[in-house]
Amino acid sequence: MNEKTLREELRENLIKIIKEKSLSTNVTRVLTSGRTSTYYIDAKMTTLDPVGSSLVGRLILDILKPFEIDAIGGYTLGADPIVSVVAALSAETHRPLPAFIVRKEPKKHGERKMIEGPFKKGWKVAVVDDVVTTGGSTLKACRAVEEEGGEVVLALTLVDRLEGGRENLEKEGYKFVSLFTRNDLLDISEE
C-alpha cells in the first residue's frame, strides 16, 4: 500500500470514529467561543479512544513531516491527549518530538510556569488543538509559546468548524492546517 493510500485509509477510519463518538447533531450547545451551535464536536471522545488516538497521532505525524520542529504542544485540555499520542508515536520515528501543555493561567506555586513539560527557548514548535472555532484558544497557546521564546511554525487542529479560526490565525501570521472541517463531518460540500 502506497503512502497516499495509507493516509486516505487512516483519514476514512478516523472520520468514522469522529462521527460515531464525537459528533452530536440537532442539539443546541454554547461553545468556548461563546457562540451557540446546532451541532457539537466532543473531540476528546475520539482523542481519548485507543483507536481514535492512534489514528490522530499517525495523521498528525504525517502532516508534520515537512516541517522542522522541535516539539508539539497546545492549550489544555483539548490538546493534551493529542500532543501525548504524537509524542509517544514519534518515539518510533527518526524524529522524536517532546510534548508540552500550555496552562490556562500560570501555576500559582513552584516555578509559576505557563508551559508544562519539556520546552526550551528557541524551539520551533507546532501548536495543536482538537477543535477550532474562532481560534481563540490556539492563539492563546501560540502567544504563550512566543512569550517563552519559542517560534510557532504551524498551528493545526483535528477539526476546523469554519467559523473564522483559520482566518484569525492566518491574520496573525500563523500557518494553519486542519485534518478535517465541519463539512467533512456533516457531509456538506465545500462552497
N, C-alpha and C positions, 0 to 999 in steps of 0.2 A: 504494500500500500504506500503510495507516494505521500509526501508531507502535506500537500494541499488536500488530498482526500482524507487523511487522518484528521486535519484541522476541521474540515467540514463535518466529519462524523462526530468529533468532540462537541462542536457547536450544536449540532442537532440533538445530541443526547442531553446537553446542558439546558437547552431551551425547553425540552420536555420536562425536565426536573423543575425548572423555574415556574413553568405554567402549572404544574401539578402541586408543588409545595409552597410557592411564594406568592402567586398571583391571586388576588381576590377582585372580582368584578361586581358591578351592580351594588356597590357599597358607598357609603359616604365617610371619608376619613379626612382628618386635618393632618397635613404633612409638617415636617420640621420647618419648612419654609413659611408656614402659616397658611398656605393655600389649602383649599378644600378640593378633594378629588373623588371621582366616582369609581376609581379603581385603586388598589393598593398593592404594593410590592414589598413583602416582608422578606427581603433577600437573605436574612440570617437563617431562614428555614432551608435555604439552599446552601449557603456558605458554611453552615454547621452540619450539614448532611455529609456522611462519608463519601458518597459517590459525587455529589454536587461539589463538595470542597475540592476533591481531586481534579475534577474537570475544570473548575475555575482556576486552580493553580497552574495546571498544564497549559491552558489557553493564555493566561497572563504571561507565563514564562515565554511562550511563543511570541507574543506581542513585544516583549522586552528584548528579544534577540538583537535587533539592530541598534539598540540604544546603549551607550556607555554609561552605566550607572553603578553606584557602589552599594545601594541599599534600596529597600522598598518600605514605605510606611504610609500612615494615614490617620485620620481623625477617628478617635474612639467613638463609637462602638462599631460602626459599620465596617471599618477597615480591619478590625482586629482579627477575625478569622481568615480574611483574605491574605493579609501580609504573613500570617503564621504559616499557612499552607504553602505559599510561594517560597518562603524561606526554607521550609522543610524539603520541598521538592527540588529546590535549587541545589541542595547539598549533593545531589546525584548528577550534577552537571559540571561543566568545566568552569562555571562562574557562580559559586555560592553567593547568595545575597542575604545579608542580615536584614532583619525586620525591626521597625521601630513604630511606636504608637505616639500620636500627639494627643495630649490630655485636653480636656475642656477648659481647665484652668490649672495654673501651676500648683504643684504639690505644696501643701502648707507647712511641711516639716522636712527634715533631712536636707537634701540638695535643692529643694524647691524647683524641680525640673518641670519643664513644659513638655519635653520629649523623653519618653521612656525607651530603654533598650539601647543597643549599640548604635550610636550616632556620632559622627565626627564632623567638626567644622571642615568645610571644603569638599565634603562629599557631594557627588551628583546623585540625585535620587528620583525615584518615581513615587508619586503620591496617588493613592488609590482610595476609592470609596465604593460602597456597594450600589447605591442609587444616587443619581444626581438629578435634582430638580432645577434649582436656581444656581447651584454650585457653591452656595454659602459655606458649607462645612469643608468642602475641598479647598476653597480659598483660604479659610482659617488655617488649615493644615499647611498649605503652601507658604503662607506668611510666617507661621511658626518655624518652619524649616529655614527660611531665609533669615529670620531674626537670630537663629542659632548658627548662621554662617554656612548653611547648605545651599545647593543650587538645585532647583526643580527642573528636571529635564523633560518630564512627562507627567501629566495628570490623566488618570484613567479610571473608568468605572465599569461595573458589571452592566448596569442599565442606565441609559440616559432617557429621562422622561420627556425630553424635547420641550422643555419649558423655560429655556433661556440659559441653562447651565453652561452649555458649550460656548455660547456667545459671551457670557460673563467671564469665563476662564480665558478664552482666547483674547478678549479685550484687555486682559491683564498681562498678556504675553505668554500664556502657558499653552503648550501643545496638548491637545486633548484627544483621547481615544476612548470609545466605548465598545464593549463586547457586543451589546445589544441596545436597541432603542425600544421605546414603548410600542412602536409599530410592529416590531418583531413578535412581541408578546401578545398584542391584541389583534394580530393578523390584519393590520391596516397597511395599505400600500403607502410608501413614502411619496409625498406630493411636493 
